[in-house]
């Protein structure tokens, strides 16, 4: 593990210079690293505004904000960001903030009140095997965090308990019968119409609900 030292404090970093332990971060780390990412004249209030936004957003949501969110919420254009962080958003702003998308956690509000799986491996170390269409190959590798990340990729709002009830139903029925319930069976089980199911899973039943549940029809 590599290290860098600023003002007498040692920080562990990975091979690309990202902070290995985000909890080690402090403002001294950002100031010391700034010249190494092309910021030679010191961090300005604009730099700190972006760095603070990244860290606060990650603390609130469990994920690093996307670059377009920075532009929207901080009133920054691409040219502004490029001037402030010449090495780029991830390799500049996020690096100084001590975070990357690899440190994302799943915010508790997205998770069900009662878990279906027991997780013992850190999120960054988990491996999920999927096919070319993004479906989980081995259903037993599924966990709730996998479901959350699939839902995020689909640009869904946070998963509610209604989503989790359907996900639980799909997985339990699959475990009992070895087959994924049909869309009709699912709607009948929850006494909802196709339209309501579509509102819950905008990508559709198979490409939305079934995929998020870690299953596939064929």
Secondary structure, 3 states (H helix, E strand, C coil): CEEEEECCEEEEECCCCCECCHHHCCHHHHHHHHHHHCCCCCCCHHHHHHHHHHHHHHHHHCCCCCHHHHHHHHCCCHHHHHHHCCCCHHHHHHHHCCCCHHHCCCCHHHCCCCCCCCCCCCHHHCCCCECCCCCECCHHHCCHHHHHHHHHHCCCCCCCHHHHHHHHHHHHHHHHHCCCCCHHHHHHHHCCCHHHHHHHCCCCHHHHHHHHCCCCCC
